[in-house]
Amino acid sequence: MSSTAVIVDAVRSPLGRGRAPRDGKPGGSLSSLHPAELLGQVMRQLVDRNGLDPETVDDVITGCVSQVGEQSGPVGRWAWLAAGLPETVPSVTVHRACGSSQQAADFAAQGVIAGVYDVVVASGVELMSRIPMGTARMGQDPFGPSVAERYAPGLVPQGISAELIAARWQLDRTALDEFSARSHELASTTDASGEIVPVVLPDGTVVSTDETPRPGTTVEGLAGLKPSFWSEEMAARFPEIGWHITAGNSSQLTDGAAAVLIMSEERAAQLGLTPRARFHSFGLAGDDPINMLTGPIPATEKVLKRSGLALDDIDHYEVNEAFAPVPLAWAHHFGADPARLNPRGGAIALGHPLGASGARLMTTMLNGLEAMGGRYGLQTMCEAGGMANATIIERF
């Protein structure tokens, strides 16, 4: 007999700019922390604030993208132990590109539904100031000759994919910059204190607020930024591109961690814990790896079909802002209500700490649903290679 998988709690660290210290200049606010220390602090507070006996946790499932250097091996295991939590609890690390910790949460919930788990911590971490994006490739080719032949003349960077989406959906620079300025405004004016747990740095400094949103961001200011991905080669290959993608309408490189406490409804009752939401439906999709970032559209179509819900039934849409064209194209495709789309700001303002972003979005969505009194939330993430996750939760 299947169980209902519920979210008892969800927390995240403050988000710091993914900037490494150099030339005597400080890095981002979290750059002095080892990834295991950052995630460990988040895990410890998740356990403590719920009065949970950590021995009852069956597994720790952790998303991480750059699984190299300080993030190599089972980073969730080292984080759990760094927090002084029991050695008897195992961990596994998940890589589904940018959706890694959303997949961690989905795997945790699916394990509970299947009866394999009673209590799971799903989490994610990425310190982009210490492990820059692309470090794991170390100059190597991850695709192999057959993929290169199939997609000749070659796969493209994600920024080019974002440009192709902007061209396909006829999204001009003004539309992208307006959406980006909105992201900063919403993130700067939203009280996120209920989802953030404070982090203590090695020197004793306590960080309790996001470093990334920029209050006062304007469309006029963003308009002065230069395109980030133009090259003669790409301009010749894709003459349809308008070259609208800049640092201002792309997600920020960020440090962060997040964790979600997931268990069966029966075990929550036994432990005297009050669930905040339940997992309703799941969807996965693959799409063209050249356009790459369009996966949330078929993933959403799948999850809505499985759920029996219509998009109008959903109160809060959380579509990761990897680049502004991603949520805008998604919204155009579905005719989505713009007021329900990332209403607390997104990764353009808050940042995109890769492996942590899925759990961060889920934490934000849960708090958003509670703040508005909404019932259903839908979260979807574009992922490298043209993949995407979609998850629907229902607030109790």
N, C-alpha and C positions, 0 to 999 in steps of 0.2 A: 504494500500500500504506500502510495507516495505521500510525502509531507509537504507542507507549505513552507517556503523559504522566506524568512522575514529579515528586515534590517532593524537591528536594535539600536545601532548608533553608527555615526559616520563623522570622521574628523579629518582635518588636514592641517599641515603646517602653514605658517605664513609663506608667501612666495617671494623669493629673492631674485634679483636680476642675475642671470647666468653669466656673470662677468668675472673672469679670473683676476686675482691681484697681479699686477705687473708694473715694472718701472717705478716701484715705490708707491704706486697708487692702490687704494683698497679695491677689493673685488665686490661682488654683490653681498648683501647682508648675511647670507648663509654660507658663503664660500669657504669659511674656515672650518666647516664641519665635514667629517667623513660621511659618506652616504649612509652607512650602517648606523652611525650615531644619530643622524637626522631622523631616519625612519624608526629607529629604536625608541626615540623620545615620543614620537607620535603613537606608536603601538602601546607603550607603557601607559600613556594618558588615556587611551581608548579603554584599556583593561581596567585601570584604576577608577575612572569616573563612572563605570558601570558596576563596580563592586564584583567583578567577575573573577572567579578562581581560574587562573590561567591554565591550570592542569586540565581543565575541561575542554580546551581547544583541541580539535582533532588535527587541524592542519593550518598552515599559514601559506597562502598563495599570493605571490608578489610579482607585479609587473615591473619590468625594467627593459629598456631598449638597448642602451650601450653596455652590454654585459662584458666589460673588459676593465682591466686595472682595478680600481677600488670598487667597482660594481661587478666584478667577475664572480663566478661561483654562485652559490645560493645566497644572494644578498639579503633576502628575507630572513634566512636562518641566522646570519650574523647580526642583523638588526634585532631580532628577538633575543638573542643571547646578550647583545650589548645592553639591552634594557633590563637585564637581570632576570629574565623570564625563564620558565622551566626548560631544561635540556631535553625533556621527554617529548616536547612538541616538535614535529618535523616541519619542513617548509619546502616549497618548490617555486622556481622562478619561471615566469611566462613571458614569451616574446610574441606579441602580435602587433609589432610596430607601435604606432601611437595609441592604439587601443589596448595595450598590454594589461593595464590594471582594470579596465572595463571587462576584459576577458577573464581576469582573475576573479572579479566579483561574479561574473556569469558562471564560471566553473564552480565557484563555491556554492552558489545557489542551486545549480543543477545537481551537485553532489548531495546537498541536503534533500532536494526533491526526490532523488533516487534512493535515499536512505543510507548512503555511504557515510555521510557526515551528520553530526548533530550541531556542532559549533565550529565555525571557521572565521579566521581573520583574512580578509582580502585586502591587499595593499599595493602600493606602488611608490617608486622613488626614482628620481633622476637629479643629479647635481651636474648641470651642464657647464658650470664654472670650472669644475674639476675634471669632468670627462666630456669634452666637447663633442657635439654631434658629428658622427662619422668616424670617431676614434676606432670603433670596432672593426672597420674595414681595413685600416692600416695600409691604404694604397692598393688593396687587393680587389680582384673582380669577384663579386658575390653571385653573378648571374650565370656564368658559364657560356660556352659557345652556342649551344642550342637555343637558349633564350635570346642571345644576341642576334642569331640568324632569324629567329621568328619575328623579332621586333626591329629588324634593320630599317632605317639606318641607326637605330639605337634608342634605348630608354632615355628619359630626360629627367632633370632635377624637378623636385616638386614645385618650385617656383614657376617653371615653364608650364607644368600642368595647370597651375592656378591661372596663368595667362590664357591658356586654351579654354578653360571654363568661362573666364570673363568674356572672351570673344564669342563663344558658343551661345551664351545667355545674354549677350549684348549689354554687359555691365560696364559702364564707363568709369573713368577715374573718379568722378564726383560721387557716384553711387557707392564705390568702395570706400572712399574717404569719409563719407557721411556715416556709413555703418561703423567704421572704425572709431570715429569721434564719439558716436553713441556708446560703443563698448566702454570707452574710458569714462564717459559721464556716468553710466550705470554702475560700473565697478567702484567709482570714486564716491558715489552717494549711497551705496547699499551698505547696510550694517551687516558685515560678515562675521561679527564676533562669535556668533553661535556655532560657526563651523570651524573656526581657527583655534588650535591649541598653541600655547606659547612654546618657544624653543629657546634653550639656553646654549649660548656659544661657549667655546673653550675658555674665553676670558671672563665668563660670568655674565656677559650681556644677555638680556632677555629680549627676544624679538617676538612681537605679538601682532604685528600688522603687516599687510602686504607692502612690498617696496615698489611694485611694478606699475600700478595705475598712475596715469599722469592727469591730474585734474586740470581742467582748462584747455584740454586738447581741442583744437578747432580744425574744421575742414580747410580753412585758409592756410593754417600752419602745415598740415599734412600735404597740401598741394605743392609745397616747395621741395619735397623730397624727390630724389631721382629714382627711376626704375632700377630694381636690384638685379635683374636677371638678363638684361639685354646683352647679346653678343652678336657679332656678324654672322657666325655660323647658325645660331638659332633664328635670327631675323630672316636669313635666306631660306631656312627650312620651313618656317611657319610665317608666311607673309600676312596671315590673317590676324596675328597678335598685335594688340594696340600698345603693349608695354605699359601696363597700369600698376603692376605689383611693386610695392615699395616696402621698406622697413616699417612704415607707418600703418599699412593695411595687411601686415603679416603678424603671426603670433610671435611673441617675444621668447628668446632663449632664457630659460628660467630654472631656478633650483626649487625643489619642493618634494613633499611626500604626503601621502594620504592613506587612511585605513578605514575599513568598513567592517563592523561586527555583524556577522550573518549566522543565523541558526534556524532550527525548525521552530515552528510556532509552539509545539508541545514543549520543547526544551526551554524556551523563553518563559513559558508559564511555570514550569517546574522551578526555574531559577528566580522567579519573582520579577522578571524584567518585562517592560512594556514595549512591544515592537512599535516602530514608527512607520513602517511601510512593509509591503510584501512585494516580491518579484512576481510580475504578472505574465510577461512574455519575452521571448528572445528571438533575435534574427541575426543572420550572418549573410554576407554577400561578397562576391568578387566581381570586379569590373575591369575594363580596359586599363592596363598598367601604364599607358601613355597619358591618357587623361587622369588616371590614377585616383583623383580626389572626389570622383563622382559616386563612389561606393555607397555613401549614406542614403542615396535615393533608392536603389533596389533593396538595401537592407531595411529601410523604413517600410517599403511596400510589403516585404515579407513579414515583418513583425506586426504590422497592422492586420494583415490577412490572418495570421495565426491568432491574434488576440480577439478578433471579432469587433474591434473598435474602429471608429473613423478618426481622422486627424482632429476633427472638431471636438471629439470627446477628450482630447488631451489638453490639460491646463498649462503645462510648462514644457517647452521644447528646448533641449540642451543639445545644440549642434556645434561640435568643436570648431572654433575659429582658427583653424590652421592658417588659412588665408581668407580674406573677406569674401571672395567669390564662392567659397564652399557653402556657408550657411545661406547666402543670398540665392545661389542657384537652387539649393534644396527648397527654400521658401517659395521661389518662383514656380518650381515644378509642382508643388503640392497646393499652391494657393494658400499658404500658411498665414495665420494671423501674426503680423510682425511684432505685436506687443507681447506675445507669448514666447518669442524666440530669444533665448539667452537674456532673460529680463534682469539678471544681476551682473551683466557684463560677461565677457568671454576671454578667450586666450589672447586676443589682440591687446587687451588691457592687462589682464592678470598674468598672462604668460602660459607657456606650454611646456611643462617639465616632463615631456615625452612619457616615460613609463608611469609617472604619477597622475597623468591627466585624466585617465578614465575614472579612477577613484575620486579625484578632485571634482570632476563634473557631477558624479553621483552625489557627493556630499553637498555641493552647491544646489543641485536640483531638489534634494530632499528638504533642505532648509527653505528653498524658494516655495515649494509646495505648502509647507507648513505656514510660512509667512502670509501667503495669499488664501489659505484655506482650500487649496486645490486638491483634486483627487488623483489624477493620473499625470505621470511625467514620462516623457520619452527622451532618451539619450542616444545619440549616434555619433560615431567618430569615423572620419576618413583615416585610412591607414596605407602605408607604403605598399606598392605592388598592386594597388587597386582594390584593396579589401575594405571591409567596414563591419562594425558591430552595431546592433540596435537593441536596446533594452527598454521595456516598459515596467515602471513600478507603480504601485497603487498605495497612496497614503492611507493609513488607518484613521 
